[in-house]
Amino acid sequence: MNKIMKRLLLIITSLIIITSLSVLFFFTSTPSFTGVILEVNKSSIWVVEASAHNIKNKSDDELYEKYKYQGIVFQLPSYIPERILKEFSQGQEVKIYFSGQVRNSAPAGGDAYWVITFDK
């Protein structure tokens, strides 16, 4: 019985370590883009490299004129929970983990894997 418990503990510990290293590897090796949300749609967000101060209290027309050829429109993955998607707002600072491939368009396009928000 004691040998079985030791083996089980070793297997569980090994699985936890492997999972932790996999998550660490994902978040350190996956390309990321940090910026501010300019526009939120149902399945995408437009993120530009700017400060939240430059985005807030400006009209949509002013923002479009200033940033129309900048940033990346990220297609959001379907596995991000709906409640999280509803929390995205214009002027919010985010870090997007994405495929690393950016489509040539104006603004550019990309496929997001995960989104982290910086609430202040």
C-alpha positions as CSV (number, residue, x, y, z in Angstrom):
1,M,0.0,0.0,0.0
2,N,2.8,2.4,0.8
3,K,4.5,1.8,-2.5
4,I,1.3,2.5,-4.4
5,M,0.8,5.8,-2.5
6,K,4.4,6.9,-3.3
7,R,4.0,6.1,-7.0
8,L,0.6,7.9,-7.1
9,L,2.2,11.0,-5.4
10,L,5.1,10.9,-7.9
11,I,2.7,10.7,-10.9
12,I,0.6,13.6,-9.6
13,T,3.6,15.7,-8.8
14,S,5.0,15.0,-12.3
15,L,1.8,16.0,-14.0
16,I,1.5,19.2,-12.0
17,I,5.1,20.1,-12.9
18,I,4.6,19.3,-16.6
19,T,1.4,21.3,-16.8
20,S,3.0,24.3,-15.1
21,L,6.0,24.3,-17.4
22,S,3.7,24.0,-20.4
23,V,1.7,27.1,-19.3
24,L,4.9,29.0,-18.6
25,F,6.3,28.1,-22.0
26,F,3.1,29.2,-23.7
27,F,3.0,32.6,-22.1
28,T,6.8,33.3,-22.6
29,S,7.1,32.0,-26.2
30,T,3.8,33.1,-27.8
31,P,4.0,36.5,-29.6
32,S,2.1,39.3,-27.8
33,F,0.8,42.8,-28.6
34,T,0.1,45.4,-25.9
35,G,-2.1,48.4,-26.5
36,V,-5.4,50.0,-25.9
37,I,-8.8,48.9,-27.3
38,L,-10.0,51.3,-29.9
39,E,-13.2,49.4,-30.9
40,V,-15.0,46.4,-29.7
41,N,-17.2,44.2,-31.9
42,K,-18.9,40.9,-31.2
43,S,-16.0,38.7,-32.3
44,S,-13.1,41.1,-32.6
45,I,-11.3,44.0,-31.0
46,W,-9.2,46.8,-32.6
47,V,-6.1,47.4,-30.5
48,V,-3.6,50.3,-31.1
49,E,-0.3,51.3,-29.5
50,A,-1.4,54.3,-27.5
51,S,-2.2,55.4,-24.0
52,A,-5.7,55.1,-22.5
53,H,-5.5,58.9,-22.0
54,N,-5.3,59.5,-25.7
55,I,-8.4,57.3,-26.4
56,K,-10.9,58.3,-23.7
57,N,-13.1,61.3,-24.1
58,K,-12.7,61.4,-27.9
59,S,-15.4,60.9,-30.5
60,D,-15.4,57.8,-32.7
61,D,-14.7,60.0,-35.7
62,E,-11.7,61.6,-34.1
63,L,-10.3,58.2,-33.1
64,Y,-10.9,56.8,-36.6
65,E,-9.2,59.7,-38.3
66,K,-6.1,59.5,-36.0
67,Y,-5.7,55.7,-35.9
68,K,-7.4,54.5,-39.2
69,Y,-4.2,52.8,-40.5
70,Q,-2.7,51.8,-37.2
71,G,-3.0,48.9,-34.8
72,I,-4.3,45.4,-35.3
73,V,-7.9,44.1,-35.4
74,F,-7.8,40.8,-33.5
75,Q,-10.3,38.0,-34.2
76,L,-11.2,36.7,-30.7
77,P,-11.3,32.9,-30.1
78,S,-14.6,31.3,-29.4
79,Y,-13.4,29.8,-26.1
80,I,-13.2,33.2,-24.3
81,P,-16.2,33.3,-22.1
82,E,-19.1,35.6,-23.0
83,R,-18.9,37.4,-19.7
84,I,-15.3,38.3,-20.4
85,L,-16.1,39.6,-23.9
86,K,-18.8,41.9,-22.4
87,E,-16.2,43.5,-20.1
88,F,-14.0,44.8,-23.0
89,S,-14.4,48.5,-23.5
90,Q,-12.9,51.3,-25.5
91,G,-9.8,52.8,-23.8
92,Q,-9.0,49.6,-21.9
93,E,-5.4,48.5,-21.8
94,V,-4.8,44.9,-23.0
95,K,-2.1,42.4,-23.8
96,I,-3.1,40.0,-26.6
97,Y,-1.4,36.7,-27.1
98,F,-1.7,35.8,-30.8
99,S,-0.5,33.6,-33.6
100,G,2.3,35.9,-34.7
101,Q,0.9,36.2,-38.2
102,V,-0.5,39.6,-39.1
103,R,-2.7,40.0,-42.2
104,N,-1.8,42.9,-44.5
105,S,-4.7,45.3,-44.3
106,A,-5.4,48.7,-42.9
107,P,-5.5,48.2,-40.0
108,A,-3.7,44.9,-39.8
109,G,-5.5,41.7,-38.7
110,G,-4.6,38.8,-36.5
111,D,-6.0,35.9,-34.6
112,A,-5.9,36.2,-30.8
113,Y,-5.3,33.2,-28.5
114,W,-5.9,34.9,-25.2
115,V,-6.5,38.5,-23.9
116,I,-5.3,39.9,-20.6
117,T,-6.8,43.2,-19.4
118,F,-5.0,45.7,-17.2
119,D,-7.7,47.2,-15.0
120,K,-6.7,50.4,-13.3
